[in-house]
Amino acid sequence: MTSNLATQLREGTSKSHTMAENVSFIKSFLGGVIDRDSYVEMLSKLYFVYEAIEEAMESNKDHEYIKPIYFPELNRTSSLKEDLDFHYGEGWLDNVQLSPATIDYVNRIKQVSKEKPELLVAHAYTRYLGDLSGGQILKKIAQRGMGLEGSKGLAFYEFDKVNDESQFKVDYKAALDSLPIKGDEAPRMVAEANVAFTLNMNIFSELEFSLTKVVLGKLRSFVNSTQNLFLELKKN
Protein backbone atom coordinates (compact mmCIF):
# COMPACT_ATOMS: atom_id res chain seq x y z
CA MET A 1 0.00 0.00 0.00
CA THR A 2 1.41 3.36 -1.04
CA SER A 3 1.48 6.36 1.28
CA ASN A 4 1.32 8.89 -1.60
CA LEU A 5 3.88 10.82 0.43
CA ALA A 6 5.44 12.37 -2.68
CA THR A 7 2.09 13.83 -3.70
CA GLN A 8 1.33 14.99 -0.17
CA LEU A 9 4.70 16.75 0.01
CA ARG A 10 4.23 18.40 -3.38
CA GLU A 11 0.70 19.59 -2.68
CA GLY A 12 1.41 20.50 0.93
CA THR A 13 4.34 22.75 0.00
CA SER A 14 2.89 24.37 -3.14
CA LYS A 15 2.28 27.71 -1.40
CA SER A 16 5.78 27.72 0.11
CA HIS A 17 7.25 26.84 -3.28
CA THR A 18 5.51 29.82 -4.89
CA MET A 19 6.63 32.12 -2.08
CA ALA A 20 10.24 30.98 -2.50
CA GLU A 21 10.15 31.67 -6.23
CA ASN A 22 8.91 35.19 -5.54
CA VAL A 23 11.74 36.19 -3.20
CA SER A 24 13.47 39.07 -5.00
CA PHE A 25 16.86 37.35 -5.15
CA ILE A 26 15.36 34.28 -6.84
CA LYS A 27 13.22 36.35 -9.21
CA SER A 28 16.32 38.29 -10.23
CA PHE A 29 18.26 35.07 -10.70
CA LEU A 30 15.55 33.46 -12.83
CA GLY A 31 15.42 36.66 -14.85
CA GLY A 32 19.14 36.39 -15.58
CA VAL A 33 20.13 39.32 -13.34
CA ILE A 34 23.03 37.78 -11.42
CA ASP A 35 25.64 39.47 -9.29
CA ARG A 36 28.58 37.10 -9.13
CA ASP A 37 29.51 37.96 -5.55
CA SER A 38 25.96 37.31 -4.32
CA TYR A 39 25.76 34.10 -6.33
CA VAL A 40 29.00 32.75 -4.85
CA GLU A 41 27.80 33.81 -1.40
CA MET A 42 24.71 31.67 -2.02
CA LEU A 43 26.94 28.71 -2.87
CA SER A 44 28.90 29.17 0.36
CA LYS A 45 25.71 29.15 2.42
CA LEU A 46 24.40 26.07 0.63
CA TYR A 47 27.73 24.30 1.18
CA PHE A 48 27.12 24.22 4.93
CA VAL A 49 23.46 23.29 4.50
CA TYR A 50 24.28 20.31 2.29
CA GLU A 51 27.16 19.30 4.51
CA ALA A 52 24.71 19.13 7.43
CA ILE A 53 22.06 17.24 5.43
CA GLU A 54 24.54 14.74 4.05
CA GLU A 55 26.18 14.08 7.41
CA ALA A 56 22.70 13.58 8.90
CA MET A 57 21.65 11.20 6.10
CA GLU A 58 24.89 9.24 6.49
CA SER A 59 24.41 8.97 10.26
CA ASN A 60 20.84 7.73 9.84
CA LYS A 61 21.22 5.70 6.64
CA ASP A 62 19.96 2.51 8.30
CA HIS A 63 16.83 4.20 9.68
CA GLU A 64 13.69 2.64 8.16
CA TYR A 65 12.61 5.98 6.68
CA ILE A 66 16.03 7.09 5.46
CA LYS A 67 17.34 3.87 3.94
CA PRO A 68 14.93 3.88 0.94
CA ILE A 69 15.88 7.47 0.01
CA TYR A 70 19.58 7.27 0.84
CA PHE A 71 21.20 8.11 -2.49
CA PRO A 72 24.82 9.29 -2.04
CA GLU A 73 24.93 9.99 -5.79
CA LEU A 74 22.81 13.08 -5.07
CA ASN A 75 25.33 14.55 -2.62
CA ARG A 76 26.22 18.16 -3.38
CA THR A 77 28.87 19.02 -0.77
CA SER A 78 31.87 18.04 -2.92
CA SER A 79 30.49 19.76 -6.04
CA LEU A 80 29.82 22.94 -4.06
CA LYS A 81 33.39 22.85 -2.72
CA GLU A 82 34.64 22.47 -6.28
CA ASP A 83 32.66 25.54 -7.34
CA LEU A 84 33.80 27.56 -4.35
CA ASP A 85 37.44 26.60 -4.96
CA PHE A 86 36.96 27.91 -8.51
CA HIS A 87 35.30 31.18 -7.50
CA TYR A 88 37.13 31.95 -4.25
CA GLY A 89 40.36 30.01 -4.63
CA GLU A 90 41.56 27.22 -2.35
CA GLY A 91 41.57 28.02 1.34
CA TRP A 92 38.25 29.89 1.28
CA LEU A 93 36.85 27.57 3.93
CA ASP A 94 39.30 28.95 6.51
CA ASN A 95 37.93 32.47 6.13
CA VAL A 96 34.18 32.05 5.67
CA GLN A 97 31.74 32.84 8.49
CA LEU A 98 28.28 31.31 8.74
CA SER A 99 25.42 33.79 8.44
CA PRO A 100 22.52 33.78 10.95
CA ALA A 101 20.14 32.15 8.44
CA THR A 102 22.72 29.48 7.59
CA ILE A 103 23.29 28.74 11.28
CA ASP A 104 19.53 28.39 11.84
CA TYR A 105 19.21 25.98 8.90
CA VAL A 106 22.20 23.85 9.94
CA ASN A 107 21.03 23.73 13.55
CA ARG A 108 17.55 22.62 12.50
CA ILE A 109 18.98 19.76 10.45
CA LYS A 110 21.22 18.66 13.33
CA GLN A 111 18.30 18.81 15.75
CA VAL A 112 16.08 16.73 13.46
CA SER A 113 18.89 14.23 12.85
CA LYS A 114 19.27 13.69 16.58
CA GLU A 115 15.67 13.88 17.79
CA LYS A 116 13.39 12.95 14.85
CA PRO A 117 15.46 11.49 12.00
CA GLU A 118 12.34 10.56 10.04
CA LEU A 119 11.84 14.27 9.38
CA LEU A 120 15.10 14.33 7.41
CA VAL A 121 12.92 13.00 4.60
CA ALA A 122 11.37 16.47 4.31
CA HIS A 123 14.75 18.22 4.08
CA ALA A 124 16.12 15.77 1.51
CA TYR A 125 12.94 16.10 -0.56
CA THR A 126 13.00 19.91 -0.49
CA ARG A 127 16.61 20.27 -1.64
CA TYR A 128 17.35 17.28 -3.88
CA LEU A 129 14.15 17.08 -5.90
CA GLY A 130 14.39 20.82 -6.49
CA ASP A 131 17.99 20.39 -7.68
CA LEU A 132 17.06 17.57 -10.03
CA SER A 133 14.04 19.42 -11.40
CA GLY A 134 15.64 22.75 -12.25
CA GLY A 135 19.36 22.05 -12.30
CA GLN A 136 20.07 22.30 -16.02
CA ILE A 137 17.88 25.38 -16.50
CA LEU A 138 19.53 27.16 -13.55
CA LYS A 139 22.97 26.14 -14.81
CA LYS A 140 22.31 27.81 -18.19
CA ILE A 141 20.98 30.96 -16.49
CA ALA A 142 24.03 31.15 -14.20
CA GLN A 143 26.42 30.38 -17.05
CA ARG A 144 24.96 33.09 -19.28
CA GLY A 145 24.50 35.63 -16.48
CA MET A 146 28.12 35.39 -15.30
CA GLY A 147 29.75 34.72 -18.64
CA LEU A 148 31.20 31.37 -17.59
CA GLU A 149 32.68 28.88 -20.05
CA GLY A 150 31.62 25.24 -20.00
CA SER A 151 30.91 23.78 -16.57
CA LYS A 152 33.69 25.54 -14.64
CA GLY A 153 32.19 27.00 -11.48
CA LEU A 154 28.87 25.23 -12.13
CA ALA A 155 29.48 21.74 -10.73
CA PHE A 156 26.60 22.22 -8.28
CA TYR A 157 24.15 21.62 -11.13
CA GLU A 158 25.92 18.54 -12.50
CA PHE A 159 24.76 15.09 -11.33
CA ASP A 160 27.54 13.03 -12.87
CA LYS A 161 26.55 9.87 -11.00
CA VAL A 162 22.91 10.01 -12.16
CA ASN A 163 22.45 8.55 -15.63
CA ASP A 164 18.87 9.72 -16.26
CA GLU A 165 17.67 12.59 -14.07
CA SER A 166 14.03 12.32 -15.17
CA GLN A 167 13.89 8.61 -14.34
CA PHE A 168 15.75 9.20 -11.08
CA LYS A 169 13.03 11.65 -10.00
CA VAL A 170 10.41 8.99 -10.73
CA ASP A 171 12.38 6.44 -8.70
CA TYR A 172 12.89 8.94 -5.86
CA LYS A 173 9.17 9.65 -5.63
CA ALA A 174 8.46 5.92 -5.67
CA ALA A 175 10.92 5.50 -2.79
CA LEU A 176 9.09 8.24 -0.87
CA ASP A 177 5.78 6.47 -1.45
CA SER A 178 7.26 3.19 -0.20
CA LEU A 179 8.07 4.56 3.26
CA PRO A 180 6.19 2.81 6.10
CA ILE A 181 4.27 5.93 7.13
CA LYS A 182 2.33 5.61 10.37
CA GLY A 183 -0.31 7.75 12.05
CA ASP A 184 0.23 11.48 11.63
CA GLU A 185 3.76 11.18 10.28
CA ALA A 186 2.89 12.34 6.76
CA PRO A 187 1.42 15.69 7.94
CA ARG A 188 4.45 16.18 10.19
CA MET A 189 6.76 15.60 7.22
CA VAL A 190 4.80 18.10 5.15
CA ALA A 191 5.06 20.60 8.00
CA GLU A 192 8.81 20.04 8.21
CA ALA A 193 9.15 20.49 4.44
CA ASN A 194 7.47 23.88 4.85
CA VAL A 195 9.98 24.66 7.61
CA ALA A 196 12.74 23.76 5.14
CA PHE A 197 11.27 26.14 2.54
CA THR A 198 11.17 28.91 5.15
CA LEU A 199 14.82 28.27 6.09
CA ASN A 200 15.76 28.46 2.42
CA MET A 201 13.82 31.70 1.99
CA ASN A 202 15.64 33.21 4.97
CA ILE A 203 18.94 32.48 3.24
CA PHE A 204 17.67 34.05 0.02
CA SER A 205 16.49 37.10 1.96
CA GLU A 206 20.02 37.56 3.31
CA LEU A 207 21.32 37.34 -0.25
CA GLU A 208 18.73 39.90 -1.33
CA PHE A 209 20.18 42.30 1.26
CA SER A 210 23.70 41.62 -0.02
CA LEU A 211 22.60 42.15 -3.61
CA THR A 212 20.93 45.44 -2.67
CA LYS A 213 24.18 46.64 -1.07
CA VAL A 214 26.10 45.70 -4.21
CA VAL A 215 23.63 47.49 -6.49
CA LEU A 216 23.66 50.61 -4.28
CA GLY A 217 27.45 50.53 -4.18
CA LYS A 218 27.62 50.36 -7.96
CA LEU A 219 25.06 53.15 -8.24
CA ARG A 220 27.06 55.37 -5.86
CA SER A 221 30.20 54.63 -7.84
CA PHE A 222 28.44 55.55 -11.07
CA VAL A 223 27.08 58.78 -9.59
CA ASN A 224 30.49 59.72 -8.19
CA SER A 225 32.26 59.02 -11.47
CA THR A 226 29.62 61.04 -13.33
CA GLN A 227 30.00 63.96 -10.93
CA ASN A 228 33.80 63.83 -11.28
CA LEU A 229 33.50 63.77 -15.05
CA PHE A 230 31.14 66.73 -14.94
CA LEU A 231 33.59 68.66 -12.73
CA GLU A 232 36.47 67.92 -15.08
CA LEU A 233 34.44 69.08 -18.06
CA LYS A 234 33.48 72.24 -16.15
CA LYS A 235 37.16 73.00 -15.48
CA ASN A 236 37.93 72.70 -19.16
Buried (B, 14 or more C-beta within 10 A) or exposed (E): EEBBBBEBBBEBBEEBBEBBEEBBBBEBBBEEEBBBEBBBBBBBBBBBBBBBBBBBBEBBEEBEBBEBBBBEEBBBBEBBBBBBBBBBEEEBEEEBEEBEBBEBBBEBBBEBBEEEBBBBBBBBBBBBBBBBEEBEEBBEBBBEBBEBEEBEBBBBBBBEEBEEEEEBBEBBBEBBBBBEBEEEBBEBBBBBBBBBBBBBBBBBBBBBEBBBEBBEEEEEEEEEEEEEEEEEEEEE
